Amino acid sequence: MGLKKRILKNGSTCKVVFTIEKDICPGAGTVNLVGDFNEWNKTATPMKRMENGSFSVALNLNTGNEYQFRYLIDGETWENDWHADKYVPTIFGDVENSVVVV
């Protein structure tokens, strides 16, 4: 499914729907969206479990920016969004972050 984006009428805000599919997080109890937009706070943006087993959350983000993010499954396992706009190396150099461009 990937990321869904919709520019709002004011033109300076984009509603972005982040979704992680059930096959990427089978049996997950919780999934949190963690990234630049919430100062990498691991619990600030919980995602809602959908009927099909995926998890989803919508955020309004300022246009003209790029935001790095990852999904945190059950507070332990980090996962990228494999439908992200691009990927960048983390400061640790051992993994990449997903990036949404709005």
KAGI-V780744 format. One record per backbone hydrogen bond with DSSP energy under -0.5 kcal/mol. CO is the residue of the C=O (numbers start at 1). NH is the residue of the N-H. If there is no record, write none. Layout:
BEGIN
co: <CO/CO>
nh: <NH/NH>
END
This chain:
BEGIN
co: <4/6/8/12/13/14/14/15/16/16/17/18/19/20/21/21/25/30/31/32/32/34/35/35/36/38/40/41/45/48/50/54/55/56/57/59/59/61/65/67/68/69/70/71/71/72/72/73/73/76/77/79/80/81/83/86/88/90/95/97/98/99/99/100/100>
nh: <17/15/11/63/8/16/61/6/18/59/4/57/21/55/24/25/28/74/47/34/72/70/38/40/39/41/42/44/33/56/53/50/20/48/18/16/61/14/102/100/36/98/34/73/79/32/74/76/77/78/73/71/82/84/3/99/97/93/90/88/69/85/86/67/102>
END
